[in-house]
Amino acid sequence: MKHGFIKVAAVTPKIKVADTAYNVGQISLGLKEAAEAGAKIIVFPELCITGYTCGDLFLQELLLRKAKEGLLGVAEQTKEVDALVFVGLPLVRDNKLYNVAAALHQGKILGFVPKANIPAYAEFYEGRHFTEGNRKAVEYTMGTGEGEETVPFGTNLLFEIDAIEGLKVGCEICEDMWAADSPANSHARAGATVMVNLSASDETVGKDEYREMLVKSSSARNIMGYIYTSAGEGESSQDLVFGGHDIIAENGTVLAQSKRFTNQIVYGDLDIHRICHERRRMTTYRQEASGEYRMIKVPMKKEETVIARSFGCMPFVPEEKGKREKRCDEILSIQSCGLKKRYEHTGCRKAVVGISGGLDSTLALLVTVRAFDMLSIERKNIVSVTMPCFGTTDRTYENACKMAKVLGTDLREINLKKAVTLHFEDIGQDMDCHDVTYENGQARERTQVLMDVANQENALVIGTGDMSELALGWATYNGDHMSMYGVNAGVPKTLVRHLVQYYADTCGNEELKNVLLDVLDTPVSPELLPPVDGAIAQKTEDLVGPYELHDFFLYYMLRCGFEPEKIYRIACMSFAGQYDGGVILKWLKVFYRRFFIQQFKRSCLPDGPKVGSVALSPRGDLRMPSDACGRVWLEGLEKIGTGK
């Protein structure tokens, strides 16, 4: 349960309708297997002790008595299990029959949650047997074989597991999720961060998609984890077939689901800390204390959850090709529409783009071309400026020139060597001293040239820097840091590569495609140091670290609010076999150090379009003081390094 993770299980046992002894045996087997796998919340289907399709047998006193005996048998099996277990059965209270979920923990019955919405339409006849659940909790007297004890009975019960701060579990049953005002809504407002649903949903064509949509919707709207367990193969009887469709979701994302028409156990690792973070972040989320609710404490040992959940190495990039291509097209549209609006507002008809033959300037030029096409402005009005200097290689120079020409832009070459050499003489900079002044002097000269050309042409300078560089402060202040509009400001480096690849794949121009593919194959570099044997001498990722790691760190820090130790843990899982723990820790320290000390550069960023859920604009997503101290974040990482 370290870092807020908890393993949960949805279990569909193969039952026999009305055979309570057999069903208890199957439930016990599933319980044991799930517990041994480390599950701490284990959910069985609706009415699974008796079976859902008992029909008028629910009016038989013998079946109801056997159901209670079966419940006590399952409770006995939980004595040695440190997990919160939910199991369904019919239960009589005050001569009314209820469809309930019993919550069990270490041999004790903690509460009964009755179904709130009883369907009596189409194939459902529950209204013939069952009564809607009471909202306010009352006491239910339960005979245990060792006497009697009172158990809370009502829809408004929440089960608080103390092993993880903020972990409160609510319960609803099948139709409750399908109702317009689902109990999950009020449970969430009362503080529930996990919802369990004991269901017996029969299969009809297309129903699985709708069912999945409801689970995703409920978990997203209420910002919670959702464990949906449905009756399976053994339940099928007469006209109905059940598929055992189990789903585990978190905040709109399905973590795991079963293959239908099987009886199996599915597991998921819910992240309670992330759920709580998301609720804090969204100020429109209304959580309010309710006196109608009864909180039931569930004491549970704090154990480290063995995480089977995967975290994609590139959280900004969809793994599935179709989704990735759709995302790329959407982002290119956002970038170009943002730039289009700036031109419509200013009345300007020209652009100046500094092109280096690298990824970022390539993407900026492609976006500018797209915006000008949308505005029906000739591409010749885009001034593509290549500025060779001390570190420029033939490969990048030639790619920049080819690209500008094939796109139909106005290519201009302005060699900076003479101007930079004179400037270094003015300030007394030794040409053989390849320090930060040597590098940044070139970067600032590039920007000065672009700005002055823009003045000559009555144009706007289009910024090329991406979000990953902004996060690390890997930009020369008042150099490539500055522009009239930064089209790549919301795009992380890992995504820049895919955008250029998508453009290459869809442009329909073989010459342009070949240039773009070679750009993609070129190492990322600012090219500010002299080449070695004609090749790039300065590779950015050798200096600041792999961008795939930094983008991973950035996403889980800003989007999810994860602490450094948690990011390190999941990074080690995600990049296993690619980077060892020492390498990940090294670059994670670099990330945090640079992120905090470079905020002053982000505080005065030019405008640029936000394209995703993570952005660094000081006017939007990141209101961070420029002089905030990062000590508490770095101290946590030092503990990892020392093994404390």
KOLVO-208445 format. One line per 8 residues: number of its first residue (from 1); for each residue x, y, z of C-alpha. Coordinates in steps of 0.001 Angstrom, whole numbers. Layout:
// residues N
NUM) X/Y/Z; ...
END
This chain:
// residues 644
1) 0/0/0; 3051/2218/-191; 2573/5329/-2339; -1212/4857/-2235; -1448/1672/-4302; -3924/-1047/-3355; -4500/-4293/-5227; -8170/-5145/-5787
9) -9916/-8147/-7298; -13183/-8824/-9085; -14075/-12498/-8709; -16698/-14412/-10695; -17072/-17934/-9263; -18862/-20657/-11195; -22018/-21282/-9178; -25062/-23521/-9235
17) -28435/-21802/-8940; -29949/-22350/-5458; -27062/-24605/-4301; -25739/-22499/-1452; -23258/-25084/-145; -21636/-25463/-3558; -21587/-21728/-4085; -19946/-21035/-728
25) -17281/-23560/-1636; -16584/-21795/-4941; -16611/-18383/-3264; -14094/-19648/-701; -11783/-20885/-3448; -11933/-17532/-5218; -11393/-15703/-1941; -8295/-17740/-1160
33) -6809/-17237/-4619; -7425/-13488/-4611; -6041/-13070/-1096; -2902/-15032/-1953; -2421/-12738/-4935; -2360/-9785/-2518; -5820/-8329/-3138; -7065/-6115/-310
41) -10549/-5424/-1687; -12263/-8513/-3088; -15682/-8299/-4724; -18052/-11147/-5652; -21232/-10866/-7783; -24772/-9965/-6835; -26712/-12678/-4939; -23868/-15117/-5618
49) -24476/-17186/-2462; -27817/-18322/-3884; -27553/-17303/-7525; -29376/-14380/-9145; -31865/-16379/-11231; -33640/-18182/-8387; -36954/-16490/-9248; -39779/-17422/-6872
57) -37400/-19649/-4936; -36406/-16407/-3202; -39738/-16728/-1371; -38685/-20070/109; -37736/-19736/3750; -35328/-22664/3484; -33265/-20961/740; -33131/-17732/2719
65) -31988/-19552/5843; -29319/-21400/3879; -28180/-18092/2402; -27548/-16682/5900; -25735/-19845/6892; -23684/-19560/3733; -22778/-15979/4599; -21507/-17095/7999
73) -19467/-19756/6216; -17870/-17169/3930; -17260/-14859/6901; -15450/-17716/8644; -13176/-18037/5607; -12189/-14371/5909; -10777/-14773/9437; -7266/-15298/8156
81) -7633/-12849/5278; -6653/-9198/5715; -8990/-7919/3016; -12342/-6158/2730; -14661/-8669/1050; -18066/-8033/-532; -20453/-10883/-1268; -24117/-10848/-2388
89) -27132/-12622/-890; -30893/-12230/-226; -31653/-11065/3314; -34910/-10568/5232; -35422/-7563/7505; -38767/-6736/9098; -40528/-9247/6843; -39192/-7594/3695
97) -36692/-9211/1363; -33634/-7256/291; -30929/-7836/-2289; -27830/-6998/-259; -24064/-6879/-341; -22410/-8041/2866; -19087/-6429/3758; -16731/-8799/5578
105) -13345/-8433/7226; -11396/-10984/9263; -14434/-13023/10226; -16694/-10075/11001; -19759/-8834/9128; -19171/-5085/8977; -22380/-4060/7241; -25188/-4842/4818
113) -25741/-2558/1811; -29150/-3137/136; -29803/-2485/-3528; -31378/944/-3963; -32894/562/-7445; -34973/-2563/-8090; -35589/-3231/-11808; -38966/-4554/-12919
121) -38811/-4195/-16685; -37909/-6344/-19698; -36268/-9538/-18422; -35957/-8258/-14845; -38549/-9232/-12220; -36778/-8195/-9019; -39730/-6051/-7985; -41675/-9307/-7542
129) -39391/-10321/-4662; -37190/-7490/-3408; -37716/-4163/-1638; -35730/-996/-2344; -32982/-372/193; -33324/2116/3004; -31175/5219/2731; -30499/5856/6399
137) -28608/3080/8167; -30425/1016/10814; -29290/-1915/12903; -29800/-5495/11767; -29670/-8263/14340; -27648/-11176/13038; -27410/-14582/14677; -23839/-15836/14457
145) -23982/-19224/16154; -22179/-17647/19089; -25063/-15376/19973; -26337/-12254/18273; -24722/-9087/17069; -26048/-5953/15431; -24843/-5014/11980; -25415/-1663/10208
153) -27937/-1998/7357; -28440/744/4747; -27327/2168/1437; -25363/4986/3068; -22498/3000/4530; -18862/3788/3759; -15971/1542/4740; -12787/3404/5664
161) -9564/1420/5305; -7018/3075/7554; -3955/1622/5811; -4172/4305/3092; -5173/7865/3830; -8306/8799/1894; -9357/5220/1103; -13099/4981/1630
169) -15156/2314/-81; -18784/2683/-1125; -21067/4/-2501; -23865/-188/-5027; -25535/-3144/-6698; -26019/-3710/-10445; -29008/-1559/-11520; -27837/1186/-9159
177) -25124/2055/-11676; -27636/2240/-14536; -29975/4598/-12664; -29983/8319/-13436; -29011/9239/-9884; -26604/6456/-9037; -25723/5937/-5353; -22089/6287/-6460
185) -22680/10010/-6974; -23696/10683/-3370; -21141/8173/-2045; -18384/10067/-3842; -19579/13412/-2517; -19484/11902/963; -15854/10901/446; -15841/7465/-1211
193) -12732/7057/-3375; -13498/3473/-4424; -16854/2082/-5510; -17683/-1603/-5664; -20585/-2933/-7704; -21919/-6444/-7205; -23786/-7216/-10400; -25654/-9919/-12292
201) -25933/-8311/-15696; -27089/-10668/-18437; -25612/-10520/-21921; -27323/-9132/-24999; -25692/-7928/-28199; -23676/-4739/-27610; -24463/-4580/-23907; -20819/-5109/-22934
209) -19802/-1831/-24612; -22548/93/-22846; -21647/-1543/-19527; -18003/-601/-19932; -18991/2939/-20841; -21065/3251/-17649; -18197/2029/-15472; -15737/4399/-17143
217) -18195/7280/-16930; -18993/6756/-13263; -15335/6436/-12305; -14430/9543/-14332; -17317/11755/-13248; -16846/10873/-9587; -13023/10671/-9758; -12797/7262/-8121
225) -11740/3674/-8532; -14520/1333/-9633; -14675/-2461/-9190; -17493/-4041/-11176; -18105/-7772/-10736; -20757/-9657/-12670; -22327/-13108/-12536; -20897/-15627/-14934
233) -21465/-18882/-16715; -23008/-20933/-13908; -25752/-18348/-13442; -27209/-18789/-16934; -30708/-20286/-16801; -33796/-20441/-19028; -33849/-17287/-21193; -30817/-15483/-19758
241) -27101/-15887/-20388; -24488/-14285/-18125; -20964/-13545/-19286; -19015/-12722/-16123; -17943/-9326/-17437; -15694/-7928/-14689; -14214/-4424/-14998; -11764/-2479/-12848
249) -11444/1221/-13698; -9832/4343/-12288; -10927/7850/-13154; -12260/6921/-16578; -9523/4461/-17529; -10071/692/-17558; -7193/-979/-15731; -8386/-4545/-16279
257) -11395/-6459/-17512; -12247/-10101/-17955; -12862/-11974/-21142; -16611/-12523/-21328; -18256/-15930/-21053; -15626/-17129/-18631; -15409/-17357/-14873; -12210/-15758/-13709
265) -10533/-13298/-11383; -9250/-9961/-12616; -6885/-7760/-10637; -6108/-4078/-10665; -3835/-1743/-8727; -5800/1347/-7772; -3856/4511/-6962; -5737/6203/-4128
273) -3233/9038/-3805; -3730/9941/-7460; -7506/9929/-7020; -7210/12241/-4015; -4785/14492/-5907; -7183/14773/-8817; -10042/15733/-6502; -7910/18432/-4895
281) -6855/19735/-8308; -10399/20013/-9668; -11974/22846/-7749; -15402/22031/-9219; -15396/18655/-7488; -17865/18930/-4614; -17076/16778/-1611; -19270/17427/1368
289) -19701/15781/4735; -23102/14163/5131; -24707/13289/8435; -26724/10605/6646; -23621/8498/6163; -22192/6031/8598; -18437/5472/8445; -17244/1977/9323
297) -13560/1603/10163; -11664/-1286/8600; -8331/-1823/10373; -5860/-3256/7888; -2128/-3878/8011; 77/-1537/6025; 1858/-3699/3478; 3707/-2761/320
305) 1594/-3625/-2708; 3368/-5618/-5381; 2359/-3588/-8433; 1294/-5411/-11565; -135/-2243/-13084; 1834/-847/-16008; 2825/2756/-16593; 3594/3541/-20216
313) 7114/4769/-20925; 5671/7635/-22966; 2609/8983/-21125; 2193/11794/-23667; 2093/9394/-26626; -763/6897/-27185; 543/3372/-27702; -2117/2268/-30191
321) -1281/3455/-33719; -4785/4634/-34640; -5128/6712/-31477; -1612/8065/-31898; -2303/9233/-35441; -5574/10844/-34372; -3757/12595/-31511; -1033/13862/-33852
329) -3540/15294/-36314; -5446/16964/-33488; -2313/18540/-32015; -1153/19856/-35385; -4618/21406/-35774; -4438/23016/-32323; -978/24439/-33027; -1854/25783/-36462
337) -5236/27191/-35356; -3568/29016/-32468; -1048/30575/-34846; -3796/31328/-37370; -5672/33338/-34743; -2549/35385/-33933; -2232/36310/-37611; -5906/37141/-37949
345) -5689/39402/-34891; -2489/41234/-35836; -3223/41472/-39549; 331/40320/-40172; 1016/38381/-43384; 4578/37153/-42895; 6491/34786/-40613; 10145/34296/-39756
353) 11269/30840/-38658; 14818/29929/-37721; 15483/26467/-39156; 18375/24304/-38012; 17558/20925/-39497; 16554/19711/-36040; 13237/18349/-34781; 11810/21408/-33050
361) 12406/23934/-35824; 11136/21382/-38326; 7849/21029/-36455; 7536/24812/-36080; 7996/25282/-39828; 5459/22558/-40647; 2903/24146/-38309; 3517/27587/-39823
369) 2999/26193/-43319; -243/24577/-42215; -1477/27835/-40645; -616/29848/-43768; -2433/27319/-45953; -5507/27718/-43734; -5263/31501/-44150; -4674/31219/-47925
377) -1400/33131/-47525; 1378/32241/-49959; 4087/30070/-48452; 6670/32464/-49909; 5632/34775/-47078; 7308/32381/-44650; 10953/33405/-44341; 12956/30300/-43438
385) 16295/31453/-42057; 19226/29076/-41727; 22084/30501/-39640; 25197/28334/-39846; 27843/28992/-37228; 30660/27175/-35463; 28728/23975/-34652; 26661/23537/-37809
393) 27119/20231/-39633; 26585/19606/-43324; 23786/17151/-42569; 21575/19540/-40616; 22368/22465/-42931; 21409/20536/-46030; 18227/19176/-44436; 17160/22674/-43394
401) 17693/24030/-46905; 15947/21127/-48633; 12967/21365/-46314; 12518/25117/-46790; 12682/24745/-50571; 10379/21756/-50954; 7783/23467/-48738; 7889/26500/-51012
409) 9082/29000/-48393; 11542/31876/-48809; 14916/30378/-47824; 17577/32774/-46546; 21050/31946/-45312; 22727/34247/-42822; 26130/33018/-41668; 26727/34075/-38069
417) 30445/33328/-37745; 31611/36850/-38539; 29054/38575/-36301; 29636/36240/-33359; 33424/36483/-33690; 33207/40277/-33619; 30889/40141/-30627; 33309/37867/-28769
425) 36094/40342/-29481; 33930/43132/-28044; 33334/41297/-24763; 36768/39684/-24531; 35620/36095/-25006; 38387/33647/-25891; 37354/31788/-29054; 39059/28667/-27748
433) 37062/28744/-24505; 33955/26722/-25344; 32033/27664/-22220; 28424/28741/-21696; 29186/32227/-23032; 30546/30695/-26220; 27352/28712/-26646; 24775/31273/-25555
441) 26402/34071/-27532; 25560/32134/-30686; 22021/31375/-29497; 21317/35041/-28732; 22774/36134/-32060; 20389/33747/-33811; 17419/35322/-32037; 18635/38871/-32711
449) 18924/38105/-36413; 15428/36584/-36514; 13912/39552/-34675; 15604/42077/-36951; 14589/40204/-40111; 11043/40150/-38742; 11207/43943/-38360; 12403/44285/-41938
457) 9612/42076/-43238; 6856/43232/-40857; 6673/39607/-39718; 6275/37550/-36557; 9076/35355/-35239; 7750/31843/-34648; 9239/30150/-31575; 10544/26609/-31871
465) 11307/25506/-28284; 9289/22575/-26900; 7772/21879/-23473; 10486/19440/-22387; 13145/22089/-22923; 11041/24570/-20976; 10670/22104/-18095; 14437/21692/-17875
473) 15220/25328/-18630; 17216/24073/-21625; 16836/27347/-23482; 19033/30432/-23714; 17411/33287/-21835; 16548/35990/-24361; 17791/33622/-27050; 15698/30731/-28378
481) 13673/31383/-25214; 12008/34355/-26947; 9601/34761/-29906; 6292/36358/-30885; 4439/33034/-30631; 5843/29662/-29513; 3942/26996/-31419; 5711/24082/-29681
489) 5395/25369/-26109; 2801/22735/-25168; 4422/19784/-26937; 6899/17512/-25090; 9962/16256/-26958; 8759/12636/-27132; 5640/13846/-28908; 7501/16210/-31253
497) 9139/13172/-32814; 5792/11481/-33453; 4279/14652/-34907; 7083/14955/-37437; 6788/11230/-38215; 3032/11601/-38738; 3598/14554/-41079; 6143/12539/-43032
505) 3733/9617/-43355; 802/11740/-44520; 2342/14617/-46515; 2159/12818/-49859; 5452/14333/-50989; 8289/11802/-51296; 11043/14427/-51300; 9709/16091/-48159
513) 9170/12718/-46517; 12802/11723/-47080; 14047/14964/-45546; 11773/14587/-42521; 12889/10992/-41983; 16528/12080/-41963; 15713/14839/-39475; 14116/12185/-37270
521) 17314/10139/-37520; 19545/13065/-36498; 20679/13319/-32828; 19079/16154/-30862; 21633/18965/-30566; 21805/22775/-30297; 24960/22583/-32501; 26863/25232/-30581
529) 30191/23391/-30343; 32460/22684/-33331; 31830/19323/-35058; 34208/16422/-34612; 35213/14912/-37951; 32155/16561/-39492; 29712/14972/-37034; 27634/16534/-34257
537) 29808/16947/-31170; 27153/18109/-28750; 24271/15730/-28051; 21651/17216/-25761; 20624/13950/-24124; 24226/13244/-23110; 24158/16505/-21179; 20702/16728/-19585
545) 19565/13126/-19875; 17162/11134/-22053; 14043/13092/-22951; 11891/9984/-22612; 12828/9902/-18910; 12313/13632/-18410; 8910/13567/-20113; 7938/10633/-17894
553) 9051/12566/-14803; 7265/15734/-15964; 3944/14002/-16575; 3755/12186/-13263; 4997/15191/-11292; 2634/17812/-12729; -344/15823/-13982; -554/13315/-11141
561) 1203/15110/-8283; 3388/12092/-7497; 6193/12454/-4980; 9762/11831/-6238; 10076/8407/-4563; 6885/7245/-6251; 8027/8509/-9644; 11328/6703/-9150
569) 9499/3485/-8262; 7248/3460/-11303; 10059/4629/-13598; 12147/1645/-12523; 9199/-588/-13415; 8455/1087/-16738; 12038/1314/-17980; 13244/-2046/-16642
577) 15817/-3481/-19042; 16378/-59/-20578; 17743/2019/-17689; 18890/749/-14316; 17850/2352/-11044; 21072/4325/-10696; 20683/5972/-14095; 17030/6801/-13436
585) 17884/8302/-10044; 20689/10388/-11551; 18453/11983/-14172; 15509/12345/-11787; 17729/14476/-9533; 18756/16523/-12559; 15111/16958/-13511; 14030/18279/-10100
593) 17067/20508/-9686; 16649/22101/-13095; 12852/22291/-12845; 13037/24413/-9694; 15959/26679/-10528; 14766/27442/-14091; 11235/28616/-13310; 12261/32236/-13940
601) 12561/31392/-17636; 9012/30024/-17708; 7641/33041/-15824; 8083/35242/-18903; 7253/32846/-21714; 5754/34127/-24965; 2240/32994/-25829; 1843/29472/-27184
609) -1002/26971/-27577; -1838/24514/-24830; -2306/21113/-26434; -2611/18633/-23549; -3380/18237/-19863; 173/19261/-18885; 1320/22779/-19695; 3911/25198/-18291
617) 2442/28583/-19169; 2643/31055/-16260; -734/32391/-17397; -2458/29027/-17229; -1469/25718/-15717; 1713/26462/-13752; 1426/29328/-11282; 4753/28652/-9603
625) 6985/31242/-7898; 10281/31722/-9684; 12253/31302/-6476; 10488/28293/-4952; 12876/25959/-3118; 13090/22337/-4274; 14857/21018/-1179; 12064/18782/132
633) 11792/17052/-3254; 15541/16536/-3576; 15893/15339/19; 13505/12485/-717; 15669/11429/-3643; 18816/11550/-1517; 17192/9024/844; 16759/6646/-2089
641) 20414/7045/-2951; 21530/6212/582; 19018/3381/1030; 17361/5063/4034
END
